[in-house]
Amino acid sequence: EPEVTQTPSHQVTQMGQEVILRCVPISNHLYFYWYRQILGQKVEFLVSFYNNEISEKSEIFDDQFSVERPDGSNFTLKIRSTKLEDSAMYFCASSDPTGPNYGYTFGSGTRLTVV
Amino acid sequence: AQSVTQLDSQVPVFEEAPVELRCNYSSSVSVYLFWYVQYPNQGLQLLLKYLSGSTLVKGINGFEAEFNKSQTSFHLRKPSVHISDTAEYFCAVRSYTGNQFYFGTGTSLTVIP
């Protein structure tokens, strides 16, 4: 079964440093997403990406965040200057264009720890 | 906007006993409903979804859920749990026209031998 792959599984970074979280969506999917889950809290939507541009973003997705599809397979989330409160599990997801949830698949997540 | 409430943060249950995990939602528009499971150190896996039709939906691993529009609920049930069902369970909604999911805070199910 096709999977959404995220790397690394765990990343530790110092406050103020830039981090890039990487995702390989399912190959025929056209919509890509990032969600995050702060420990003990709900999974929250960050951003959706379609046709090489952001289609929707939440209030959480401020100027320190950016997304990119640098090539035909990767989808990245960059945090420019990390803060302690950015520590969370970040989930990538992708979906196909044919229906509301058909093929909406989450990756296994990257646990980001900011120290 | 939509919101999801999972009333129980932790549910311990003995092996082979039945379990119900509760989910209520709030939305001004029509929504699709989902349950996801997260096993330790793994991603979110779709258990089941309600899109339309019969309000009782069956998912993987013997789970089922019933959509109740009047009570805006989508409770998850399993008649007999197994040790391997120990995991975090998330209820989520998504509007007919939107792309993003709204998740509840999750329920940690622990099956006791």
Contacts between the chains, C-beta under 8 A, distances in Angstrom:
chain1	res1	chain2	res2	distance
A	4	B	43	7.5
A	6	B	43	7.8
A	9	B	41	7.9
A	31	B	99	6.3
A	33	B	99	7.4
A	33	B	100	7.2
A	35	B	101	7.5
A	35	B	103	8.0
A	40	B	105	8.0
A	41	B	105	6.5
A	42	B	4	7.8
A	42	B	90	7.9
A	42	B	103	4.8
A	42	B	104	6.1
A	42	B	105	4.5
A	42	B	106	6.9
A	43	B	44	7.4
A	43	B	90	6.4
A	43	B	92	7.7
A	43	B	101	7.6
A	43	B	103	4.0
A	43	B	106	7.9
A	44	B	103	7.4
A	45	B	100	4.2
A	45	B	101	6.6
A	45	B	102	7.4
A	48	B	99	5.1
A	48	B	100	6.3
A	55	B	99	7.1
A	56	B	98	7.8
A	56	B	99	6.3
A	56	B	100	6.3
A	58	B	100	7.8
A	91	B	43	6.7
A	91	B	44	6.5
A	95	B	99	7.5
A	100	B	32	5.5
A	100	B	51	6.5
A	100	B	94	6.6
A	100	B	96	6.9
A	101	B	32	6.3
A	101	B	34	6.9
A	101	B	46	7.8
A	101	B	49	5.7
A	101	B	51	7.2
A	101	B	94	6.9
A	104	B	46	7.7
A	104	B	101	7.9
A	106	B	36	7.6
A	106	B	43	4.9
A	106	B	44	4.0
A	106	B	45	7.7
A	107	B	43	5.3
A	108	B	41	7.7
A	108	B	42	5.5
A	108	B	43	3.6
A	109	B	43	5.6
